[in-house]
Amino acid sequence: MKKQFFFLLIALIFISLSSSAQNATLKGIILNENNVPVQGANITFDNSGTQSDENGVYELTIPANQEVQINVTHIALKSLQFTIKLEENQEYELNPVLKTNVEQISTVIISGRERKTVEGITTLDPETIRTTPSANAGVEGLLKSLPGVSSNNELSTQYSVRGGNYDENLVYVNEIEVYRPFLIRSGQQEGLSFVNTDLVRNVDFSAGGFQAKYGDKLSSVLDITYKRPTRIGASVNMSLLGGSISAGGISKNKKLSGIVGVRYRDNSLLVDARNTETNFQPLFADVQTYLSYNFSDKFELGFLGNLAINKYDYEPLREQVNFGTLQTVQALVVNYQGQEEDQYDTYFGALKGTFRPNNNLTLKLIASGYQTQEQEYYDILASYALGTVNTDIGSEDLGDIEFAEGVGSQLTHARNDLDALIFNIQHKGTYTYDNHQFDWGIKYTSEDIKDRLQEYEIIDSAGFSIRPPIRDLINDQPYTPFESPIVPFVSVRATNEVTVDRISGYAQYSLRSNIKENEIWANLGVRAHNWNISGNTVNPSNSQVVISPRAQFAIKPNWKTDMIFRVSGGLYHQPPFYRELRDSLGVVRPNVKAQQSIHLVVGNDYSFNMWNRPFKLTSEIYYKKLTDVNPYTIENVRIRYRARNNAEAYAQGVDVRLNGEFVPGTESWVSIGYLKTEENIDDRGYISRPTDQRLKIGVLLQDYVPSIPSLKGYLNLVYQTGVPGGSPSYADPYDFQSRLRDYRRADLGVSYVVVDANKRLKQGNFFNNFEELSLGLEIYNLFDNQNSITNTFVRDAASQRQFAIPNFLTPRVFNVRVGMKF
C-alpha cells in the first residue's frame, strides 16, 4: 500500500494544472502553373508569416481551433487567399498553385476534421500516439483507451471492438490493406505492429457503421496515412524495450520524396518480470518505407514496402502461481523442461498509382503482394504440483506448498509450418461535382496457403495417463487401472493446400446539402464479394456471393449549440479467411459461409467551450445482430474456429467520450463504454461470447509542470470488467462461463524536453544540434495490479476436481526512453 501511495504521489506531482497556447502546423510546397516550385512567396496571417525557400517549401505555425485567413503572395504572381481551421497539434499539408492571371480568393473553410466527424470517425494525433506510455506503444496501445475497444493483454497489439474478435478489424496504410501472421498464439510472440508510428501522419478509426468503400469485416476500420516529407530530417528513439530510426527527405526538384523506418523490439524486460522464470531470446525487427514520385501534376506513383523478421526462443524453467482466498491460499508450482522456437518472417510490397486528369476526377490503381513464412516448434514437459500454501509467517517454509492435492505432468508438442502468398490488384475512383461525390472500386485477390498443423498434448496425473474426453469411454482412473497404449489427450494433425480467389467491389454516393438552414450529409453505398475455394487437399466449393448495402446520414441543426446528429448502418459480411475455414482439428471446410451482421449506430457530437477551452462530447448507441456466426475459442490470443456457422449472436452497447483541453494546451480524454454480447450455439440458448466486456473506462491525461513547462507527464488508465475465462479445448463452453478478474492498469510517463522548436539553449550549446531532444521515464502497471488473460485448467485425478488457475500478466515495470530529431 505504501508503494502504491508513493507512485500515486509521483503521478500527482508531475501531473499538475498549467496553461499555454495550442498551435497547429500548415506546410507544403508553393508551385506555379507549370508545377515549378516558387521561391520567395509570402505565406502570412495577421502579423505573422514565413517565406518559401529556394525549393518552394514552407512551414507555418498557426493558432488551432479557430478560423485563420491565409494569404499567399508573390511579386510576379497573383495572390491566393483562403480560410483554414485546424485542430490542436494537427499537421496539414497544402500545396497551393499560384497563377499569373487570376486573383484567387476562397471563403471555403478547410477543416481537417469536418468530414470525419460526419462519418463517425475518431482521429488520433500521431504525437499523442508517440508519447503515450504503454507496454506495447503505438497506434494499438492508444486505441485501447477509446470506448468500445478492448484488450486484456498489454503484450499484444490485437484488440476487440464492440464484441468482435481480433480477426474482424480492417487495417489500411495509405489505402493499402495490411495483414497479420497466422500462427501467433500468445502476445509475447507477436513482436511489432505493422504500423510504424515514426512514419505516421494521420490516424483515423471507425468502430462500426463504416462506409461501403471499406472492406468486408464486421467490426472496425483503422486507416493510417504515412508522412510525405517536405524536407530532409531524421529521428531516433531508444528505450529498454528496443529502438527505432527513421529518416525522410525530398529531392531538389520536389518530385521524389520518401521516408524509411527501422525498428527493433525486445520484450525481455516485460516477460522476465512475469511469474515464469525463463531463458528468453526474442528478436523482433522490421524495415519499412514509403516512396512517392510525381511524374507530373496529374500522375503520382507510390511504393509501400515492409520486411519483418520475428524470432522467438523461449525456454521456461519454473513458475509458481498463487490463487484462492486469504484463508486458503493455493498454488500451482510448475517445473519445465524443453523449449519453444518460433519464427515469423513477412514480406510486403505495394505500388499505388494516382492519376488526376482534372480537379474533379481521381483514379487509382493499387497492386500489392504479401508473403508470410511461419514456423512454430516446441516440446515442453511441465511437471506440476497443486496444493495448499504455507502461510505461517514464522515458518521457514513460508510460501511453499505444504500439502499437494494433485501432482502430474503435461507434454505439449508442435511442428506447425505455414506459407501464405496473398496478391491484390485494385482500381478505385472518385468523382466530385459541387456537393456531390461518387466513389467506386473493384478488387481481385488471390490467396495461396500451404499449411502443416501437427500438435499433441499428453496429460499424466498421479502416474496415470488421462484419456481423451470421449463420452463412450469409461475411465475410472486411478481406482481401476486402464490397460491401454498411451494416446494423446488432444491430437491435431493436418496438411492443407488451399487457394482462394476473390472479386469484390463497391459503389457509393455522398451528398452535402441543406434543409432550410440545417446542414446535412448523406452517403449511400453497396459492396459485393464473390469467392471460391479450391486446392489439392479440399473439395472445390461452389462460388459464394454476398451483397452489403450501407448508409450514413448526418445533420447539423442551425442551433446556437454546436451539435451534429448522425445515424449509420447496413448489412455487413465477413467472407471467411483461411483461419475461419480451418476448424479446431485442422480440417478445412470450404463451404463455410460469410458471417453476417446488421449494424445500427446512432451518434451525437456536441462541441462546446468549458473553462474557455474547447471540448467535445461524443456519444454513440449501437446494436449488431449477427447470423451465420462461426463460433470460436480464444487460447491466449490465438483464435480457433468451429467452422460450422452454427450460431447466432448480438452485441449492444453505449460509448461515450469526452475529449478536450482538461489542462490548457493539451488534449486529454475520458471514455466510458458499456457492452453486452451473447451467442446462441446450436439453438441451446444464449451465453456470453469470449469478448463480452461489460464495462470499460479509459482515461488519457497529458500535462506539464507550470513552473517547468519542459517537464511533461502522461497518464494512461484503463479499467475493464472481466471477460469469460475460456474453457479447455475439449470442453463444452456452456459449462465454463466463469469470468476473469477485472482488468486494471495505469501507465505513467514523464519526459523532459531538453530542446525543441520552442526551446533553444545558449548559442554554442551542443544540444542545439538537435531539432528535438527529450528524456523520459515510464512506469508500466503503476499500481502493480495482478491482471490475468486466460485460465490454465488443471485436474486433480484423485478428487476429479478441475481448477481454473489464472495466467497473470506483467507486474510493475520501469522503462527509460530517449527521443531525438534532426
ABEGO torsion letter per residue (X at the ends): XAAAAAAAAAAAAABBBBBBBBBBBBBEBBBBAAGBBBBGBBBBBEABEBBBBAAGBBBBBBBBGBBBBBBBBBAABBBBBBBBBBBBGBBBBBBBBBBAABBBBBABBBBAAAAAAAAGBBBBBAAAAAABBBABBEAAAAAAABBGBBBABAABABBBBGGBBAAABBBBBGGBBBBBBAABABAAAAEBBABBAAABABBBBBAEGBBAABBBBAABBBBBBBBBBABBBBBBBBBAAEBBBBBBBBBAAGABBBBBBBBBBBAAAAAAABABBBBBBBBBBBBBBBBBBBABAABBBBBBBBBBBBBBBBBBABBBBBBEBAABBBBBBBBBBEBBBBBBBBBBBBBBBBBBABAABBBBBBBBBBBBBBBBBBBBBBBBBBBBBBABAABAABGBBABBABBEBBBBBBBBBBBBBBBBBBBBBBBBBEABBBBBBBBBBBBBBBBBBBBBBBBBBGGBBBBBBBAABBBAOAABBBBBBBBBABBBBBBBBBBBBBBBBBBBBBBBBBBEABBBBBBBBBBBBBBBBBEAABBBBBBBBBBBBBBBBBBBBBBABBBBBBBBEEBBBBBBBAAAABBAAGBBBAABBBBBBBBBBBBBBBBBBBGGBBBBBBBBBBBBBBBGBBBBBBBEABBBBAGAGABBBBBBEBBBBBBEBABBGBBBBBBBBBBBBBBBBGGAEBBBBAABBABBBBBBBBBBBAABAABBBBBBBBBBBBBBAEBBAABBAAABABBBBBBBBBBBBBBBBABBAABBBBBGBAAAABABBBBBBBBBGAAGBBBBABBBBBBBAAAGBBBBBBBBBBBBBBBBBBBBBX
